[in-house]
Amino acid sequence: MPEAYCGALSHRPGETVELHVSTRAASFHVLIERWGATRDEVWRGEAAGQHHEAPPDADAFGCRWPVALRVPIGEAWRTGFYLVTLTADTEVSHAGFVVRPPAPSGAPLLVLGTNTWNAYNDWGGRSLYTGGRQVSFRRPFARGMLCRPEVERDDRKARPVRWGEEPDAEGQIFQAYRTEHGYPPAIGSSGWFTFERRFVEWAEGEGRTFDYAVSSDLDADETALDGYELMLSVGHDEYWSAPQRATLERHLADGGRLASFSGNTMFWQVRIEDGSMIGHKYTAHETDPVMTAGDPTTMSGMWADPIVGRPETAILGAGSAWGLYHRFGQATPRGVGGFIVYRDDHWLFDGTGLRYGDVLGARDGVVGYETVGCRIQFDEYQLPVRAGDDGTPDDLEIVALCPSSNLRFGEYPASISALSDQGDLDFVAERLFGRVDADSIARVRHGNAVIVLAHGGRVVTVGTTDWVFGLAADPAVAQVTRNVLNRLT
């Protein structure tokens, strides 16, 4: 099979895409398409093939393959995600990149969560989920992360149920599907095809336009959001570097806006160095070199960890310490899969017909598999309000919510492997409260997924990874999304 990666994930018109390819075939064919509402061909060609072994440290430091093909980006190439399809004999693989606009167009900026794609990518060895602490952008993406045949539910980690079905809490259906087709576990958690692709197909199909960028663009360029009224984050945007976050904070401080249709957002701090991403995660407070040589606040662990002291709730109004999983393992395995509407008179629900107590998006399981929540209490009208002591802004509005939970050791889906250090509930309790006991466990066990507004309504967080699965099929999910996009632009 041909294997390939692009020398960079982000380009401007007039630049050149460098394809690094390894294949045993004498030659390979390349097709490049912009993937929006449709897939539109922009370039095709052939090149001589050459095989290169992957170095043993390819997962951490990249493949270091030579450039096999250079493709100039035409001035007419529209901003967007571009899929590269490589065919050698009868075998097919994929790479991808983003074309950024020459200058802000006046449309919102959609930032693809490529840091998170990289964290889950296990090509060449380890990911940040299989023992790695450093993962390279300069290697192919694992099979199926960018393109694969579409199925209704079998490739979902929080698979929606139909009438008369039992939930697949142990992930057996997902595991059987991905094993049969040779896909990595990452396809249920990350990648263009799983999340951003669904949003783009729906939105561009409605005639909306966006400018595009990737996570590391905000890390490399503090002006990346200049000229934009609205930034969009979609799907699973879990891994953020400090410079990337600073770029967003500067945007918001200058009056900019953020719409986050994402779960588990900004949970981990990472550092990007020389084409790789460093994340020590659960052991960062013990193993990250910055703890003894450098600034501990750059520790590649939880943003909400007291050592770092910058919980994502300060920006988003919600965070995964207060609700991480829904219908995943023993985290609300028979949960409703949708948001329970509380403030039905809010502009966010205009045109949906939803009333107090209705459930938004349940059929398509839009709440799952990972979420963000906040500490809540109920006011004298029995409506949810901010409880505080979680870093959320004072002006937080909670318009809808759904029970969500963290997981202890042994509570993850039996079919989905997790490292021995990945008991999220125990980890969060210990880092936030300095202990793991009945009280600290209960404080982070009973969480929620929320739809909230913060910072004077300039930040809207729809706190779930799987929101995009309802866009094409559920009129109310689509209308809420329209309301957010229309209101914030």
C-alpha positions, 0 to 999 in steps of 0.5 A: 500500500502507498503511504504518504504525508504532506510536509505541512498541514496548512498552506496558502495559495501560491505555495507548494504541497510536498508529498512524502511517499513510500510505496513498493510499486513502480509508480503511483497516481495522485488525485487531490480534491477539495472536500466541501459540500461535494468533492471537487477535483483540483489536480491529478498526476503520477510519479515514480514510486520508491520504498522507504522504511519507517524509522523505529521512532517515526511515531515521535520524530516523523518518517524523514522520507524524501519528497516524492512529488511537489504540487503547486497550489493554484491561486484559484484553489479555494480555502478548505480541506483537501484530500489527497488520494494515492493509488498504487496498483489496486491499493489506496491510501490518503493524506490531506492538508488545508488551504488557508485564504490569502486574507480574511474573507469576512467568513468565519474561520473554521479551525480543524482540530489537527492537534487532536488528530495527531494525538490519536494517530498511532501510525508508526508506533504509539499515539498519546493513548498507547504510551507515547509522550511525543507524536509527530505531524510528519507521518501518515495518518492512520487508515480511515482517519481522513476517508472511509466508507460511510456507515450509519452507526457502527463506527461510533463509540457512543452508538445511538440505539433504536427502538427495542435495542440495548445500548452497546455500552461495552463497545462490541459493535464498534470494535467488531466493525473497525477490526473487520475493516482494519481501522485503528481505534482512532476512527471513533475519536478523531479525524476529518472524516468522523467530525469536521467533514460532517459539519462542512458537508452540511454547512457548505451544502446550505451555502455557508462559506468559511475560511479554514486553518488548522490547530498549529496555525494558531500556535505558529501565528499569534495574528491568525485570528486577526480580521475574523469576527468568529472562530469555529471549533467542531467535533473533538478539539482536545489538545491545545498548546499555550500559544494556540490558546493565547491567540484565541484569548487575544481574539476574545479580548479584542471583541471576537467570538467563538462557537464551539460545537465540540466535546472534551475541548481544550482538556490537555495542554501540549507543546509543539516543538520541531514538527512534533507534539509533546503531551505527558498527560496523566503523568505530566506532574511527575515526568514532564521535564518542565517541572524541574527545568522550565515553567511548570505552568507549561506542563503538558497535563490538564489545563485545569490542573492547579499547577497550570491553573488555567481551566478551559472553563474560563474560556468555554464556560465548561470543561471535562473535569465536570462531565467527560463521557455520555453513553460510553462504558459505565458513564450513563450507559442508558442516557438519553443521548440528547440535551434536555431543554431548560430555557426554551425562550432563549434565542438559541432555540428560535424556530425549533419548536422545542419546549421546556423538558424536550430532548434535543438530538436524542435520535442521533445521539448528539450527546456522546461520546465525550462532553464538557460540563460545569458545576450547576445548581438550581434557582428559585424557578428550578432552572440551572445556574452556575454554581461556581468554584469551577473557573466558569465566567460569572455571566454564564448562561446554561440553556440545556444540559444532560447528565454526563460522567467521568469513569474509574478504572474498570468502568471503560468499555471492555472492548476498548483498551485504556492504559493503566494510568487512564482512570479519568475520574480518579485522576481528576479527583486527585489533581483537583482535590489532592486526594482520591476518596469517596467525597472527591470521587463524588464531586466529579462523578456526577457531571453533565454535558451543557449548552452554555453562553459566556462572555456576554454571549460572545462564546457559545459552547455546545459541549459534545463531540457528537453534535455533528451527527445530528446536523443532516437528519435532525431539523432542530439540531440544524436550526440551533446550529444556524441560530448560533452561526447567524447570531455570532456573525 
